[in-house]
Amino acid sequence: MSGSGSPPVLLLVDDETRILSALRRTLRREGYEILTAESVAEGLRILGSRKVDLVLTDQKMPGRSGLEFLAEVAVRHPDVARLLITGWPEEIPPDQIEFLGIRALIPKPWDDQQLKSALRENT
């Protein structure tokens, strides 16, 4: 996705700092430039100022859900690959996943290999 040999840019959005740290640790050797945001508003600010290739967001966050965030990303930044991570995957309506173009639904706690594979497939 990224041209000129630069690494793909991955934006992680989760309101829990420890989850962001764990995701960053899991993915640090996967060849991404990793950006993090602790809120939907912060995630949107980053997307407005940086080229991002993939977004991986948590579903349950204060204020706005991951689905609401990804709906906005789909409109404002349609070329960004959208992935959702959640502790309650059964609560995500399949039609919403399809409608919002979400490329992967990753359950928490995540399996490292499954997570890396889902991101690789969408880079």
N, CA, C and O atoms as a MOPAC input file, in Angstrom:
PM7 MOZYME 1SCF
protein

 N      0.80900 1    -1.20300 1     0.00000 1
 C      0.00000 1     0.00000 1     0.00000 1
 C      0.85200 1     1.26700 1     0.00000 1
 O      0.59600 1     2.18700 1    -0.77700 1
 N      1.85000 1     1.31900 1     0.85700 1
 C      2.72900 1     2.48400 1     0.91900 1
 C      3.72000 1     2.42000 1    -0.23100 1
 O      4.29300 1     1.36900 1    -0.51900 1
 N      3.91000 1     3.54300 1    -0.87400 1
 C      4.87200 1     3.57400 1    -1.95300 1
 C      6.26200 1     3.88800 1    -1.41700 1
 O      6.45200 1     4.06300 1    -0.21300 1
 N      7.24000 1     3.95600 1    -2.33400 1
 C      8.61600 1     4.38600 1    -2.06600 1
 C      9.31700 1     3.59500 1    -0.96700 1
 O     10.20900 1     4.12400 1    -0.30400 1
 N      8.93200 1     2.34500 1    -0.76500 1
 C      9.64200 1     1.49800 1     0.17700 1
 C      9.43600 1     1.83400 1     1.63600 1
 O     10.05900 1     1.22000 1     2.50300 1
 N      8.58300 1     2.78900 1     1.92600 1
 C      8.34600 1     3.12100 1     3.33400 1
 C      7.41600 1     2.07200 1     3.94300 1
 O      6.59900 1     1.48100 1     3.23800 1
 N      7.53900 1     1.84200 1     5.25200 1
 C      6.69900 1     0.81300 1     5.86600 1
 C      5.23500 1     1.23700 1     5.90200 1
 O      4.93600 1     2.43000 1     5.96500 1
 N      4.31700 1     0.26400 1     5.86300 1
 C      2.89900 1     0.60600 1     6.00300 1
 C      2.65800 1     1.23400 1     7.37100 1
 O      3.27200 1     0.84900 1     8.36600 1
 N      1.75900 1     2.20100 1     7.39900 1
 C      1.44300 1     2.89900 1     8.64800 1
 C      0.17600 1     2.28400 1     9.24100 1
 O     -0.86600 1     2.21900 1     8.58800 1
 N      0.28800 1     1.83600 1    10.48900 1
 C     -0.80300 1     1.18800 1    11.21500 1
 C     -1.19800 1     2.06800 1    12.38400 1
 O     -0.36200 1     2.42500 1    13.21400 1
 N     -2.47900 1     2.41900 1    12.44600 1
 C     -3.00500 1     3.19900 1    13.56100 1
 C     -3.78700 1     2.27000 1    14.47700 1
 O     -4.74400 1     1.62500 1    14.04900 1
 N     -3.37300 1     2.20300 1    15.75000 1
 C     -4.06400 1     1.41900 1    16.77800 1
 C     -4.88200 1     2.36600 1    17.62800 1
 O     -4.36200 1     3.36900 1    18.11700 1
 N     -6.17900 1     2.05500 1    17.81300 1
 C     -7.04600 1     2.90800 1    18.61900 1
 C     -7.69000 1     2.05900 1    19.70200 1
 O     -8.42400 1     1.11400 1    19.41000 1
 N     -7.41100 1     2.40200 1    20.95800 1
 C     -8.00000 1     1.70400 1    22.10900 1
 C     -7.90500 1     2.63800 1    23.30000 1
 O     -6.89500 1     3.31800 1    23.48000 1
 N     -8.94500 1     2.67500 1    24.11100 1
 C     -8.92400 1     3.57500 1    25.26000 1
 C     -8.08500 1     3.03800 1    26.41500 1
 O     -7.83800 1     3.75700 1    27.38400 1
 N     -7.64500 1     1.78900 1    26.32700 1
 C     -6.83100 1     1.20100 1    27.39100 1
 C     -5.36000 1     1.21700 1    26.99300 1
 O     -4.95300 1     0.55800 1    26.03600 1
 N     -4.57400 1     1.97700 1    27.74100 1
 C     -3.14300 1     2.10900 1    27.44700 1
 C     -2.43800 1     0.76100 1    27.45000 1
 O     -1.56900 1     0.51400 1    26.61400 1
 N     -2.80500 1    -0.11200 1    28.38200 1
 C     -2.11800 1    -1.41000 1    28.45800 1
 C     -2.39500 1    -2.26100 1    27.21700 1
 O     -1.52900 1    -3.02600 1    26.79000 1
 N     -3.58500 1    -2.13900 1    26.63500 1
 C     -3.90100 1    -2.86900 1    25.39800 1
 C     -3.06300 1    -2.30600 1    24.24500 1
 O     -2.50300 1    -3.05800 1    23.44700 1
 N     -2.98700 1    -0.97600 1    24.17000 1
 C     -2.16300 1    -0.36900 1    23.12100 1
 C     -0.71200 1    -0.82800 1    23.24800 1
 O     -0.06500 1    -1.13600 1    22.24700 1
 N     -0.20100 1    -0.87300 1    24.48400 1
 C      1.18200 1    -1.32400 1    24.71200 1
 C      1.35800 1    -2.77600 1    24.29200 1
 O      2.35500 1    -3.12600 1    23.66000 1
 N      0.39600 1    -3.61900 1    24.64000 1
 C      0.47500 1    -5.04200 1    24.28800 1
 C      0.41800 1    -5.22100 1    22.76800 1
 O      1.17400 1    -6.01700 1    22.21100 1
 N     -0.46700 1    -4.49100 1    22.09900 1
 C     -0.55700 1    -4.57100 1    20.63900 1
 C      0.75000 1    -4.10200 1    20.00000 1
 O      1.25200 1    -4.72800 1    19.06600 1
 N      1.29100 1    -3.00400 1    20.50700 1
 C      2.54500 1    -2.46700 1    19.96900 1
 C      3.67300 1    -3.49500 1    20.12600 1
 O      4.45700 1    -3.71400 1    19.20200 1
 N      3.74400 1    -4.12400 1    21.31300 1
 C      4.76400 1    -5.15900 1    21.55600 1
 C      4.60500 1    -6.32900 1    20.58800 1
 O      5.58000 1    -6.81900 1    20.01800 1
 N      3.35200 1    -6.76800 1    20.41400 1
 C      3.07400 1    -7.90000 1    19.52800 1
 C      3.48600 1    -7.59400 1    18.08900 1
 O      3.96700 1    -8.47500 1    17.37700 1
 N      3.29700 1    -6.35800 1    17.66700 1
 C      3.46800 1    -6.00400 1    16.25100 1
 C      4.77400 1    -5.28100 1    15.93500 1
 O      5.01700 1    -4.94500 1    14.77600 1
 N      5.61200 1    -5.03600 1    16.92700 1
 C      6.78400 1    -4.17200 1    16.71100 1
 C      7.77300 1    -4.70700 1    15.68000 1
 O      8.50100 1    -3.92800 1    15.06500 1
 N      7.81000 1    -6.02000 1    15.48200 1
 C      8.76000 1    -6.58000 1    14.51000 1
 C      8.09300 1    -6.92600 1    13.17900 1
 O      8.68400 1    -7.61700 1    12.34900 1
 N      6.88200 1    -6.45400 1    12.97500 1
 C      6.13600 1    -6.82900 1    11.76500 1
 C      6.32700 1    -5.85900 1    10.59700 1
 O      5.73700 1    -6.04900 1     9.53400 1
 N      7.14500 1    -4.82600 1    10.78600 1
 C      7.46400 1    -3.92700 1     9.67200 1
 C      6.52500 1    -2.75800 1     9.48500 1
 O      6.52800 1    -2.12900 1     8.42700 1
 N      5.71100 1    -2.44900 1    10.50200 1
 C      4.79500 1    -1.30400 1    10.40900 1
 C      5.37900 1    -0.09800 1    11.11600 1
 O      6.15700 1    -0.23100 1    12.06100 1
 N      4.99900 1     1.07800 1    10.65200 1
 C      5.14700 1     2.27400 1    11.47200 1
 C      3.86900 1     2.32800 1    12.29600 1
 O      2.77700 1     2.43400 1    11.73900 1
 N      3.99400 1     2.25600 1    13.60900 1
 C      2.81000 1     2.14200 1    14.46800 1
 C      2.50600 1     3.47500 1    15.14700 1
 O      3.35100 1     4.05500 1    15.82800 1
 N      1.27800 1     3.94100 1    14.94100 1
 C      0.76700 1     5.12700 1    15.62000 1
 C     -0.32100 1     4.65700 1    16.58400 1
 O     -0.99700 1     3.66300 1    16.31600 1
 N     -0.49400 1     5.36000 1    17.69700 1
 C     -1.53800 1     4.96900 1    18.64600 1
 C     -2.40600 1     6.16800 1    19.01300 1
 O     -1.96600 1     7.31700 1    19.01000 1
 N     -3.66600 1     5.84500 1    19.33300 1
 C     -4.61600 1     6.85300 1    19.79600 1
 C     -5.45200 1     6.22600 1    20.89900 1
 O     -5.81800 1     5.05300 1    20.81700 1
 N     -5.75800 1     7.01000 1    21.93600 1
 C     -6.53600 1     6.50200 1    23.06000 1
 C     -8.00600 1     6.90500 1    22.99900 1
 O     -8.75700 1     6.67200 1    23.94600 1
 N     -8.42000 1     7.51600 1    21.87100 1
 C     -9.82200 1     7.89300 1    21.70600 1
 C    -10.13400 1     8.01300 1    20.22200 1
 O     -9.23700 1     8.13300 1    19.38700 1
 N    -11.41900 1     7.98000 1    19.91500 1
 C    -11.87200 1     8.16900 1    18.53300 1
 C    -11.43300 1     9.54100 1    18.03100 1
 O    -10.94800 1     9.66500 1    16.90600 1
 N    -11.60100 1    10.57700 1    18.86400 1
 C    -11.23400 1    11.94000 1    18.45800 1
 C     -9.75200 1    12.01600 1    18.10800 1
 O     -9.38100 1    12.62300 1    17.10300 1
 N     -8.90200 1    11.40000 1    18.93300 1
 C     -7.47000 1    11.40500 1    18.67600 1
 C     -7.16200 1    10.61900 1    17.39000 1
 O     -6.32300 1    11.03700 1    16.59200 1
 N     -7.83300 1     9.50100 1    17.19800 1
 C     -7.65400 1     8.70800 1    15.98000 1
 C     -8.00400 1     9.51000 1    14.73600 1
 O     -7.27600 1     9.47300 1    13.74500 1
 N     -9.11400 1    10.23400 1    14.78500 1
 C     -9.52800 1    11.05200 1    13.64000 1
 C     -8.54700 1    12.18700 1    13.37700 1
 O     -8.27900 1    12.52900 1    12.22500 1
 N     -8.00400 1    12.77700 1    14.46300 1
 C     -6.99000 1    13.82900 1    14.29800 1
 C     -5.76700 1    13.28000 1    13.56600 1
 O     -5.25200 1    13.91200 1    12.64300 1
 N     -5.30800 1    12.10400 1    13.98200 1
 C     -4.13500 1    11.49000 1    13.33300 1
 C     -4.43300 1    11.21400 1    11.86300 1
 O     -3.61200 1    11.50900 1    10.99500 1
 N     -5.61100 1    10.64600 1    11.58100 1
 C     -5.97900 1    10.34600 1    10.19300 1
 C     -6.04600 1    11.61000 1     9.34100 1
 O     -5.77600 1    11.57300 1     8.14000 1
 N     -6.40800 1    12.72600 1     9.96600 1
 C     -6.48500 1    13.99400 1     9.24100 1
 C     -5.13000 1    14.59400 1     8.93800 1
 O     -5.01300 1    15.45900 1     8.07000 1
 N     -4.09500 1    14.14200 1     9.65000 1
 C     -2.78200 1    14.76800 1     9.48500 1
 C     -1.71500 1    13.83400 1     8.92600 1
 O     -0.63700 1    14.29200 1     8.54800 1
 N     -1.99300 1    12.53600 1     8.86700 1
 C     -0.99400 1    11.55600 1     8.42400 1
 C     -1.59500 1    10.60000 1     7.41500 1
 O     -2.79800 1    10.33800 1     7.43000 1
 N     -0.74400 1    10.07800 1     6.53300 1
 C     -1.19600 1     8.98900 1     5.65100 1
 C     -1.14900 1     7.70700 1     6.47500 1
 O     -0.10600 1     7.34200 1     7.01700 1
 N     -2.27800 1     7.03700 1     6.56100 1
 C     -2.38200 1     5.78500 1     7.31800 1
 C     -2.88100 1     4.71300 1     6.35800 1
 O     -3.77200 1     4.96400 1     5.54700 1
 N     -2.29800 1     3.50800 1     6.45600 1
 C     -2.70100 1     2.41300 1     5.57600 1
 C     -3.74000 1     1.50500 1     6.21200 1
 O     -4.66200 1     1.03800 1     5.54300 1
 N     -3.58600 1     1.25400 1     7.52200 1
 C     -4.50000 1     0.35200 1     8.23500 1
 C     -4.90300 1     0.97200 1     9.56900 1
 O     -4.11800 1     1.67000 1    10.21100 1
 N     -6.14800 1     0.70000 1     9.97200 1
 C     -6.63100 1     1.08900 1    11.29400 1
 C     -7.13400 1    -0.17300 1    11.98100 1
 O     -7.93000 1    -0.93000 1    11.42500 1
 N     -6.65100 1    -0.38200 1    13.20000 1
 C     -7.15800 1    -1.45500 1    14.06000 1
 C     -7.72100 1    -0.78200 1    15.29600 1
 O     -6.98200 1    -0.17400 1    16.06900 1
 N     -9.03100 1    -0.89000 1    15.48500 1
 C     -9.67000 1    -0.19700 1    16.60200 1
 C    -10.45200 1    -1.14500 1    17.48600 1
 O    -11.00000 1    -2.14900 1    17.03300 1
 N    -10.48600 1    -0.79400 1    18.76300 1
 C    -11.31800 1    -1.49700 1    19.72300 1
 C    -12.76700 1    -1.09600 1    19.46700 1
 O    -13.02900 1    -0.02900 1    18.91100 1
 N    -13.70800 1    -1.94800 1    19.87000 1
 C    -15.12500 1    -1.62900 1    19.70600 1
 C    -15.64600 1    -0.78400 1    20.86900 1
 O    -16.23200 1     0.27800 1    20.65500 1
 N    -15.43100 1    -1.25800 1    22.10000 1
 C    -16.04000 1    -0.59100 1    23.26500 1
 C    -15.09200 1     0.45500 1    23.83000 1
 O    -14.08300 1     0.14200 1    24.46300 1
 N    -15.45500 1     1.72000 1    23.57500 1
 C    -14.67700 1     2.84100 1    24.09400 1
 C    -15.65600 1     3.88800 1    24.59000 1
 O    -16.78900 1     3.95600 1    24.11400 1
 N    -15.22700 1     4.71000 1    25.54800 1
 C    -16.11700 1     5.77100 1    26.03500 1
 C    -16.45200 1     6.75300 1    24.90900 1
 O    -15.59600 1     7.09000 1    24.09100 1
 N    -17.68300 1     7.19700 1    24.88000 1
 C    -18.07800 1     8.20600 1    23.89600 1
 C    -18.55300 1     7.60800 1    22.59400 1
 O    -19.74500 1     7.64100 1    22.28600 1
 N    -17.62500 1     7.05800 1    21.82400 1
 C    -17.97600 1     6.52600 1    20.50900 1
 C    -17.38200 1     5.14200 1    20.34200 1
 O    -16.26300 1     4.87300 1    20.77800 1
 N    -18.14100 1     4.27200 1    19.70700 1
 C    -17.70500 1     2.88100 1    19.52100 1
 C    -16.74700 1     2.76800 1    18.34000 1
 O    -16.61400 1     3.68000 1    17.52400 1
 N    -16.09200 1     1.62500 1    18.28000 1
 C    -15.23300 1     1.33200 1    17.14200 1
 C    -16.00000 1     1.35300 1    15.83100 1
 O    -15.49400 1     1.83700 1    14.81800 1
 N    -17.23300 1     0.82400 1    15.84800 1
 C    -18.05000 1     0.84600 1    14.62000 1
 C    -18.34200 1     2.27500 1    14.17700 1
 O    -18.28800 1     2.57900 1    12.98500 1
 N    -18.64900 1     3.15300 1    15.12700 1
 C    -18.90200 1     4.55800 1    14.78300 1
 C    -17.64000 1     5.19400 1    14.19500 1
 O    -17.70200 1     5.94000 1    13.21700 1
 N    -16.50400 1     4.88700 1    14.80600 1
 C    -15.22500 1     5.40000 1    14.31500 1
 C    -14.95800 1     4.89800 1    12.89600 1
 O    -14.60200 1     5.67800 1    12.01300 1
 N    -15.13400 1     3.57800 1    12.68000 1
 C    -14.85500 1     3.01400 1    11.36100 1
 C    -15.83300 1     3.52300 1    10.30500 1
 O    -15.47500 1     3.62100 1     9.13200 1
 N    -17.05800 1     3.84600 1    10.70500 1
 C    -18.01600 1     4.44100 1     9.76300 1
 C    -17.49100 1     5.78800 1     9.27700 1
 O    -17.59700 1     6.12000 1     8.09600 1
 N    -16.92500 1     6.55800 1    10.20100 1
 C    -16.36600 1     7.85500 1     9.82800 1
 C    -15.10900 1     7.68400 1     8.96600 1
 O    -14.90600 1     8.41800 1     7.99900 1
 N    -14.27800 1     6.71700 1     9.32600 1
 C    -13.07000 1     6.43600 1     8.53300 1
 C    -13.47000 1     6.02900 1     7.11600 1
 O    -12.84100 1     6.46000 1     6.15000 1
 N    -14.51300 1     5.20200 1     6.98400 1
 C    -14.95900 1     4.73800 1     5.66400 1
 C    -15.34300 1     5.91000 1     4.76700 1
 O    -15.08400 1     5.88400 1     3.56400 1
 N    -15.95900 1     6.93500 1     5.34900 1
 C    -16.38800 1     8.09900 1     4.57500 1
 C    -15.21000 1     9.03100 1     4.28000 1
 O    -15.00700 1     9.44600 1     3.13900 1
 N    -14.43900 1     9.35400 1     5.32000 1
 C    -13.36300 1    10.34700 1     5.17500 1
 C    -12.09900 1     9.78300 1     4.52300 1
 O    -11.40100 1    10.49200 1     3.79900 1
 N    -11.81000 1     8.50600 1     4.78200 1
 C    -10.55400 1     7.89800 1     4.32400 1
 C    -10.84700 1     6.49400 1     3.77300 1
 O    -10.41000 1     5.50000 1     4.35300 1
 N    -11.58100 1     6.41100 1     2.66300 1
 C    -12.04100 1     5.10000 1     2.16700 1
 C    -10.92400 1     4.12500 1     1.79900 1
 O    -11.15600 1     2.91600 1     1.76200 1
 N     -9.72000 1     4.62500 1     1.52700 1
 C     -8.61700 1     3.73600 1     1.13900 1
 C     -7.93200 1     3.07400 1     2.32900 1
 O     -7.10300 1     2.18400 1     2.14300 1
 N     -8.26100 1     3.48900 1     3.53400 1
 C     -7.63600 1     2.92200 1     4.73100 1
 C     -8.29700 1     1.58000 1     5.05300 1
 O     -9.52100 1     1.49300 1     5.14800 1
 N     -7.47900 1     0.53300 1     5.22100 1
 C     -8.00700 1    -0.78800 1     5.60000 1
 C     -8.52000 1    -0.70800 1     7.03400 1
 O     -7.83700 1    -0.18400 1     7.91500 1
 N     -9.73400 1    -1.23200 1     7.26800 1
 C    -10.39000 1    -1.11100 1     8.57000 1
 C    -10.53300 1    -2.48400 1     9.22100 1
 O    -11.09900 1    -3.40800 1     8.63600 1
 N    -10.00200 1    -2.60200 1    10.46200 1
 C    -10.08500 1    -3.84900 1    11.22900 1
 C    -10.60300 1    -3.51500 1    12.62100 1
 O    -10.31800 1    -2.44900 1    13.16600 1
 N    -11.36500 1    -4.43900 1    13.18300 1
 C    -11.99800 1    -4.22700 1    14.48500 1
 C    -11.55300 1    -5.31800 1    15.44700 1
 O    -11.51800 1    -6.49600 1    15.09000 1
 N    -11.21300 1    -4.92000 1    16.67000 1
 C    -10.83500 1    -5.88300 1    17.71000 1
 C    -11.79100 1    -5.69100 1    18.88300 1
 O    -12.05800 1    -4.56200 1    19.29500 1
 N    -12.30500 1    -6.79700 1    19.42000 1
 C    -13.31000 1    -6.67400 1    20.47100 1
 C    -13.36500 1    -7.91800 1    21.34800 1
 O    -13.09900 1    -9.03300 1    20.90000 1
 N    -13.71300 1    -7.69700 1    22.58900 1
 C    -13.94100 1    -8.80500 1    23.51100 1
 C    -15.31100 1    -9.43100 1    23.32600 1
 O    -15.59800 1   -10.48200 1    23.89900 1
 N    -16.16000 1    -8.79300 1    22.52800 1
 C    -17.53200 1    -9.27100 1    22.30200 1
 C    -17.83300 1    -9.35900 1    20.82000 1
 O    -18.69500 1    -8.63100 1    20.32700 1
 N    -17.13700 1   -10.24300 1    20.08800 1
 C    -17.34900 1   -10.29900 1    18.62900 1
 C    -18.77400 1   -10.67500 1    18.25300 1
 O    -19.26000 1   -10.27600 1    17.19500 1
 N    -19.45500 1   -11.44400 1    19.11300 1
 C    -20.83100 1   -11.85900 1    18.80100 1
 C    -21.80500 1   -10.68300 1    18.81700 1
 O    -22.92000 1   -10.80300 1    18.30900 1
 N    -21.40200 1    -9.55000 1    19.39200 1
 C    -22.27700 1    -8.36900 1    19.44500 1
 C    -22.17900 1    -7.50900 1    18.19100 1
 O    -22.93700 1    -6.55200 1    18.03400 1
 N    -21.25800 1    -7.84100 1    17.30600 1
 C    -21.06500 1    -7.02600 1    16.09800 1
 C    -21.93600 1    -7.58600 1    14.98700 1
 O    -21.72700 1    -8.71800 1    14.55000 1
 N    -22.92200 1    -6.80200 1    14.51700 1
 C    -23.80400 1    -7.29300 1    13.45700 1
 C    -23.03800 1    -7.55000 1    12.15200 1
 O    -22.34700 1    -6.66200 1    11.65200 1
 N    -23.16200 1    -8.76700 1    11.60200 1
 C    -22.44600 1    -9.09200 1    10.35400 1
 C    -22.73700 1    -8.11100 1     9.22400 1
 O    -21.85800 1    -7.83200 1     8.40800 1
 N    -23.95900 1    -7.58600 1     9.16600 1
 C    -24.26500 1    -6.63800 1     8.08800 1
 C    -23.48400 1    -5.33300 1     8.26100 1
 O    -23.15600 1    -4.67700 1     7.27200 1
 N    -23.18000 1    -4.94900 1     9.51100 1
 C    -22.37400 1    -3.74900 1     9.76100 1
 C    -20.93500 1    -3.96700 1     9.28900 1
 O    -20.32000 1    -3.07100 1     8.71200 1
 N    -20.41000 1    -5.16200 1     9.53700 1
 C    -19.05100 1    -5.49100 1     9.11000 1
 C    -18.94900 1    -5.33400 1     7.59900 1
 O    -18.01800 1    -4.71400 1     7.08600 1
 N    -19.91200 1    -5.90000 1     6.90400 1
 C    -19.91900 1    -5.82800 1     5.44400 1
 C    -20.13200 1    -4.39400 1     4.97000 1
 O    -19.41000 1    -3.91600 1     4.09600 1
 N    -21.11600 1    -3.70600 1     5.54000 1
 C    -21.46900 1    -2.34600 1     5.13000 1
 C    -20.28600 1    -1.39300 1     5.30600 1
 O    -20.04300 1    -0.53900 1     4.45300 1
 N    -19.55400 1    -1.53600 1     6.40700 1
 C    -18.44100 1    -0.62500 1     6.70200 1
 C    -17.12300 1    -1.08500 1     6.06800 1
 O    -16.09900 1    -0.41700 1     6.21000 1
 N    -17.15200 1    -2.21300 1     5.37500 1
 C    -15.93900 1    -2.69100 1     4.72100 1
 C    -14.86200 1    -3.11300 1     5.71000 1
 O    -13.66900 1    -2.96500 1     5.44300 1
 N    -15.28800 1    -3.63700 1     6.84600 1
 C    -14.32600 1    -4.09500 1     7.85000 1
 C    -13.71800 1    -5.39700 1     7.35200 1
 O    -14.43200 1    -6.35800 1     7.06500 1
 N    -12.41000 1    -5.41900 1     7.25200 1
 C    -11.72300 1    -6.55500 1     6.62500 1
 C    -11.43500 1    -7.69300 1     7.58500 1
 O    -11.19200 1    -8.82000 1     7.15400 1
 N    -11.45900 1    -7.41200 1     8.89100 1
 C    -11.23100 1    -8.48600 1     9.86100 1
 C    -11.87300 1    -8.10100 1    11.18800 1
 O    -11.84700 1    -6.94100 1    11.60100 1
 N    -12.44900 1    -9.10200 1    11.84300 1
 C    -12.99800 1    -8.95500 1    13.19000 1
 C    -12.14300 1    -9.85700 1    14.07500 1
 O    -12.17900 1   -11.08100 1    13.94900 1
 N    -11.38500 1    -9.24800 1    14.96000 1
 C    -10.41300 1    -9.98600 1    15.76800 1
 C    -10.90500 1   -10.03200 1    17.21300 1
 O    -11.10800 1    -8.98800 1    17.83300 1
 N    -11.10000 1   -11.25000 1    17.75600 1
 C    -11.57400 1   -11.35000 1    19.14000 1
 C    -10.46000 1   -11.06500 1    20.14800 1
 O     -9.29400 1   -11.38400 1    19.91600 1
 N    -10.84800 1   -10.45500 1    21.27200 1
 C     -9.94400 1   -10.30200 1    22.42300 1
 C    -10.28500 1   -11.40400 1    23.40500 1
 O    -11.46200 1   -11.73700 1    23.53700 1
 N     -9.32500 1   -11.98800 1    24.09900 1
 C     -7.89500 1   -11.79300 1    23.86600 1
 C     -7.51400 1   -12.34900 1    22.50100 1
 O     -8.01100 1   -13.39100 1    22.07400 1
 N     -6.63100 1   -11.63600 1    21.83200 1
 C     -6.27700 1   -12.02600 1    20.46900 1
 C     -5.18500 1   -13.08700 1    20.47200 1
 O     -4.40100 1   -13.22000 1    21.41200 1
 N     -5.17300 1   -13.82700 1    19.38400 1
 C     -4.10600 1   -14.77700 1    19.10700 1
 C     -3.07400 1   -14.01400 1    18.27200 1
 O     -3.41400 1   -13.45800 1    17.22800 1
 N     -1.82700 1   -13.98400 1    18.72300 1
 C     -0.80000 1   -13.18800 1    18.04100 1
 C     -0.70000 1   -13.52400 1    16.55800 1
 O     -0.64300 1   -12.62500 1    15.71900 1
 N     -0.67900 1   -14.82500 1    16.23200 1
 C     -0.52100 1   -15.22600 1    14.82900 1
 C     -1.73400 1   -14.81300 1    13.99600 1
 O     -1.59200 1   -14.36800 1    12.85700 1
 N     -2.91700 1   -14.96400 1    14.56900 1
 C     -4.14600 1   -14.57000 1    13.86100 1
 C     -4.14300 1   -13.06100 1    13.60700 1
 O     -4.50400 1   -12.60900 1    12.52000 1
 N     -3.73800 1   -12.29500 1    14.60100 1
 C     -3.68500 1   -10.84200 1    14.46500 1
 C     -2.68300 1   -10.44700 1    13.37800 1
 O     -3.00500 1    -9.65700 1    12.49000 1
 N     -1.48200 1   -10.99300 1    13.45000 1
 C     -0.43900 1   -10.65900 1    12.46100 1
 C     -0.88700 1   -11.05200 1    11.05600 1
 O     -0.66200 1   -10.31500 1    10.09600 1
 N     -1.51200 1   -12.20100 1    10.94500 1
 C     -1.97800 1   -12.67800 1     9.65200 1
 C     -3.07200 1   -11.76300 1     9.08600 1
 O     -3.04800 1   -11.43400 1     7.89900 1
 N     -4.02400 1   -11.35200 1     9.92300 1
 C     -5.10500 1   -10.46000 1     9.47100 1
 C     -4.53500 1    -9.13700 1     8.97600 1
 O     -4.99500 1    -8.60300 1     7.96700 1
 N     -3.54300 1    -8.60500 1     9.67700 1
 C     -2.93700 1    -7.34400 1     9.25000 1
 C     -2.14600 1    -7.53000 1     7.95100 1
 O     -2.24400 1    -6.71000 1     7.03800 1
 N     -1.36700 1    -8.60700 1     7.87300 1
 C     -0.57700 1    -8.88000 1     6.67000 1
 C     -1.47500 1    -8.99300 1     5.43800 1
 O     -1.14500 1    -8.47300 1     4.37200 1
 N     -2.60700 1    -9.67100 1     5.59000 1
 C     -3.52900 1    -9.86400 1     4.45700 1
 C     -4.11200 1    -8.55800 1     3.95700 1
 O     -4.59500 1    -8.48500 1     2.82700 1
 N     -4.07300 1    -7.52300 1     4.78900 1
 C     -4.70900 1    -6.25800 1     4.42300 1
 C     -3.71100 1    -5.12200 1     4.21900 1
 O     -4.09100 1    -3.95300 1     4.15900 1
 N     -2.44100 1    -5.47500 1     4.11300 1
 C     -1.40200 1    -4.45700 1     3.90100 1
 C     -1.16100 1    -4.29800 1     2.41300 1
 O     -0.32500 1    -3.49100 1     2.00500 1

